[in-house]
Amino acid sequence: MDSGRAMTGRKLRKAEVNYRLALLDTGRRCSTCVMYVKPDVSRRHLLGSCTLVGGPIQGFAVCDRWAAK
């Protein structure tokens, strides 16, 4: 989805996409984004991940690259 990422193959940093808690973004949160990967609760993972952004991702956060499922 991100042409810069596609060219380099690296995931973006949270700061690059303005990753933040979704306090005021009703309906827009990582858990409703097409790029969000749910945590594997069978392995006791509490945080998800993202196909665009690196690091652990909270389902109730959001970033500027959010895209509806």
Helices and strands as residue ranges (DSSP letters): H 3-8, G 14-17, E 20-21, G 30-32, E 36-37, G 41-43, E 49-50, E 61-62
